Amino acid sequence: MTEPRIAIIGAGIGGLACGLALQRAGVPFTIYEQASALTEIGAAIALSANGSRELARFGCLPGLEATSCEPTELIWRGWRDHTRVAAHPVRKDCAYRKTYGAPYFGIHRADLQKVMRAQLHGDVIRLSHRLTGLAETDQGIRLEFHGEDSDVVDLVIGADGIKSRVRDYVARPGAIRYSGTSAFRGIVPTKELPHLPDPHAIQFWMGPDAHLLHYAIGPDGGDVNYFAVTEGPDEWPDPERWVIEATREDHLKPFQGWDEAVTEMVSQSHHFARWGLFTTKPLRHWHKGRAVLIGDGAHAMVPHHGQGANTSIEDAVTLAGMIASEGLANLEGLLTRFARLRRVRTTAIQKSATATNHVLHLHDEADLQARAARLKKFPDEFGWIHAFDTSKVKSEPTRNIRLRAR
Ligand SMILES: Cc1cc2nc3c(=O)[nH]c(=O)nc-3n(C[C@H](O)[C@H](O)[C@H](O)COP(=O)(O)OP(=O)(O)OC[C@H]3O[C@@H](n4cnc5c(N)ncnc54)[C@H](O)[C@@H]3O)c2cc1C
């Protein structure tokens, strides 16, 4: 029997996870990545149990533990002062690991990619390969790359992120929408934040029309990665560019009058860019012919549950497991069932993440007691996201999740 020819487009989180899962199953593959090196500056990932348990199965746990920080607690606070609204232990007493069966990590994205890459054997990634076109042929699906290069494969897995070229082939145009919110991000040395209570916790500061999330990254929690979200602008000014110039004043203004821990953090930033937050509308089809989507290409979401990367890992492991056990003989059936397995959960998380934006941006006259009561019940409200384990889902996805998006 000839070996299947499988191409993964994109060596981001989903693409690397897909490679690791296929490698574990002994299925050959090649990853094509447009960048000339696997680095992304200035971004971090909160890796929750549903993602970290899969990476542990690939042998990544020692690498993750050596490069990341496990938060002490998950804490929500208001905006005026640092009174705790709700809190749950994470590293303390190993509470999170005991509940969800795997750790929670704050990690620099480049470190995460390095740890994942280190577990991939051989020369399986072709860098500087930007996919520009796809076409079905009698021999398979033909991939065109920028320059002269091309390849013909039996299956192409589009792990090429929110601006997916593979999605342009699979779905109708117009799949992306602006969320009406935008963000400022930064990484600040923890020692520069003397007013920050619980610097090694993952914390949300919530105020009218804005919130700030931060967590420590690096092995000793030496840096704090923050992500400050504000409502607006109503229309995104440039559909081609999702990161636009901003001034220092733009960056500081939404947080004027907030607790000193917050103003101190945002005022440390030296990069004043505004990130538009975009999502993928739920797609009718995740595949066409020999091309299938995983990760942000299929279901990009606002990052308020920290689940884009984690669900991309789940997609990758699920798809690779199906390929390993069924082969590609009935590709149409396999890809249809894959999307059915993954769609319910990812759509629920997308909706819940969008609804959470509203919860985090309540005005002072809103029912803040009700919000606090809900946040105190985090395991009941959001535990279904973290408890998920691909190895326990073989069919009938709706029985394995609870639709709590509201
Ligand atoms: C500010 C911010 C904070 C976030 N925080 C979190 C978090 O805490 N936790 C979490 O789980 N998620 C988080 N996310 C979301 C997460 O980053 C994404 O959901 C995740 O990276 C998606 O994985 P992916 O593999 O689909 O795409 P990506 O990781 O974006 O990878 C796509 C890859 O494809 C490559 N590529 C693109 N086009 C082509 C092409 N034509 N040819 C070849 N290669 C191509 C890209 O260069 C890239 O390497 C955050 C996102 C943002 C913006």
PDBQT file of the ligand as one rigid body, heavy atoms in Angstrom, charges set to zero:
ROOT
HETATM    1  C1  LIG A 501      -3.619  38.641  21.405  1.00  0.00    +0.000 C 
HETATM    2  C2  LIG A 501      -4.000  37.200  21.351  1.00  0.00    +0.000 A 
HETATM    3  C3  LIG A 501      -3.910  36.437  22.501  1.00  0.00    +0.000 A 
HETATM    4  C4  LIG A 501      -4.245  35.081  22.467  1.00  0.00    +0.000 A 
HETATM    5  N1  LIG A 501      -4.164  34.357  23.609  1.00  0.00    +0.000 NA
HETATM    6  C5  LIG A 501      -4.489  33.028  23.573  1.00  0.00    +0.000 A 
HETATM    7  C6  LIG A 501      -4.403  32.221  24.739  1.00  0.00    +0.000 A 
HETATM    8  O1  LIG A 501      -4.041  32.686  25.815  1.00  0.00    +0.000 OA
HETATM    9  N2  LIG A 501      -4.744  30.904  24.646  1.00  0.00    +0.000 N 
HETATM   10  C7  LIG A 501      -5.164  30.345  23.460  1.00  0.00    +0.000 A 
HETATM   11  O2  LIG A 501      -5.469  29.147  23.423  1.00  0.00    +0.000 OA
HETATM   12  N3  LIG A 501      -5.248  31.089  22.335  1.00  0.00    +0.000 NA
HETATM   13  C8  LIG A 501      -4.917  32.407  22.360  1.00  0.00    +0.000 A 
HETATM   14  N4  LIG A 501      -4.996  33.146  21.229  1.00  0.00    +0.000 N 
HETATM   15  C9  LIG A 501      -5.428  32.532  19.994  1.00  0.00    +0.000 C 
HETATM   16  C10 LIG A 501      -4.330  31.706  19.359  1.00  0.00    +0.000 C 
HETATM   17  O3  LIG A 501      -3.166  32.465  19.172  1.00  0.00    +0.000 OA
HETATM   18  C11 LIG A 501      -4.806  31.162  18.025  1.00  0.00    +0.000 C 
HETATM   19  O4  LIG A 501      -6.138  30.719  18.154  1.00  0.00    +0.000 OA
HETATM   20  C12 LIG A 501      -3.967  29.981  17.597  1.00  0.00    +0.000 C 
HETATM   21  O5  LIG A 501      -2.631  30.371  17.413  1.00  0.00    +0.000 OA
HETATM   22  C13 LIG A 501      -4.532  29.396  16.322  1.00  0.00    +0.000 C 
HETATM   23  O6  LIG A 501      -3.713  28.349  15.870  1.00  0.00    +0.000 OA
HETATM   24  P1  LIG A 501      -3.638  28.058  14.331  1.00  0.00    +0.000 P 
HETATM   25  O7  LIG A 501      -2.685  26.922  14.177  1.00  0.00    +0.000 OA
HETATM   26  O8  LIG A 501      -4.997  27.942  13.762  1.00  0.00    +0.000 OA
HETATM   27  O9  LIG A 501      -3.018  29.382  13.694  1.00  0.00    +0.000 OA
HETATM   28  P2  LIG A 501      -1.623  30.130  14.017  1.00  0.00    +0.000 P 
HETATM   29  O10 LIG A 501      -1.049  29.666  15.309  1.00  0.00    +0.000 OA
HETATM   30  O11 LIG A 501      -1.943  31.558  13.811  1.00  0.00    +0.000 OA
HETATM   31  O12 LIG A 501      -0.692  29.599  12.873  1.00  0.00    +0.000 OA
HETATM   32  C14 LIG A 501      -0.912  29.830  11.514  1.00  0.00    +0.000 C 
HETATM   33  C15 LIG A 501       0.406  29.578  10.793  1.00  0.00    +0.000 C 
HETATM   34  O13 LIG A 501       0.151  29.493   9.401  1.00  0.00    +0.000 OA
HETATM   35  C16 LIG A 501       1.116  30.247   8.712  1.00  0.00    +0.000 C 
HETATM   36  N5  LIG A 501       0.506  30.645   7.433  1.00  0.00    +0.000 N 
HETATM   37  C17 LIG A 501      -0.503  31.532   7.252  1.00  0.00    +0.000 A 
HETATM   38  N6  LIG A 501      -0.818  31.617   5.949  1.00  0.00    +0.000 NA
HETATM   39  C18 LIG A 501       0.022  30.773   5.292  1.00  0.00    +0.000 A 
HETATM   40  C19 LIG A 501       0.180  30.422   3.923  1.00  0.00    +0.000 A 
HETATM   41  N7  LIG A 501      -0.584  30.984   2.945  1.00  0.00    +0.000 N 
HETATM   42  N8  LIG A 501       1.126  29.515   3.589  1.00  0.00    +0.000 NA
HETATM   43  C20 LIG A 501       1.915  28.938   4.563  1.00  0.00    +0.000 A 
HETATM   44  N9  LIG A 501       1.808  29.257   5.878  1.00  0.00    +0.000 NA
HETATM   45  C21 LIG A 501       0.852  30.146   6.244  1.00  0.00    +0.000 A 
HETATM   46  C22 LIG A 501       1.415  31.406   9.634  1.00  0.00    +0.000 C 
HETATM   47  O14 LIG A 501       2.652  32.012   9.339  1.00  0.00    +0.000 OA
HETATM   48  C23 LIG A 501       1.402  30.706  10.990  1.00  0.00    +0.000 C 
HETATM   49  O15 LIG A 501       2.661  30.164  11.328  1.00  0.00    +0.000 OA
HETATM   50  C24 LIG A 501      -4.683  34.495  21.243  1.00  0.00    +0.000 A 
HETATM   51  C25 LIG A 501      -4.751  35.278  20.077  1.00  0.00    +0.000 A 
HETATM   52  C26 LIG A 501      -4.421  36.622  20.133  1.00  0.00    +0.000 A 
HETATM   53  C27 LIG A 501      -4.518  37.455  18.878  1.00  0.00    +0.000 C 
ENDROOT
TORSDOF 0
